[in-house]
Amino acid sequence: MRYEAKTVILKDGAAALFRSPEPEDADAFLDFFSAVRAETDFLLSGPLDPLPTAEEERAWIENILDSPLQLMIACQMDGRIAGNCQLALNPNARNRHRASLAIALREKYWGRGIGTAMFTELFAAARAHGVTQLELDYIEGNDRGKALYEKMGFVPWGELPDGIRYPDGTSRKLIYMRKTLD
């Protein structure tokens, strides 16, 4: 699914371009994913996990663009990918009212309002597709993420002990949240 590009003014007055990813962005997205995985322990994959090849990344982007059930928004600033977010719709009649969200930002861009703006865009897209319940999960200890999710109206509903296991053998819970759309 494609997103109509738009410029968003952030809370510090800077402009960010929100747009659909394009297949030619594959290398930029690989750079982005490599950077964010090194900056935080709160993603499902980490620096030790293999990245896809550029060709695999191009195919993944094409799949999202062609899918009626997936929407990705890339945030571009300073000539590079600063963040991205994704909405995943459900295809079946019994759970079509639900969708899941994901978001990642480079550390340099934290605290500027990008996450809030991205969620606002995803909420609008979800409503346009008849979604009334949004869901996400986060890794225990991700206080910045938790604060954003709560600010955007998400409430916790469950936990998965040992949902994440790090290479050093320590583990953390996954915490599940939901939001009812008006």
Beta strands, then each sheet from edge to edge (+ up, - down):
strand 1: 6-9
strand 2: 15-19
strand 3: 70-77
strand 4: 80-89
strand 5: 98-105
strand 6: 133-139
strand 7: 155-165
strand 8: 171-180
sheet 1: 1+ 2- 3+ 4- 5+ 6+ 8- 7+
end
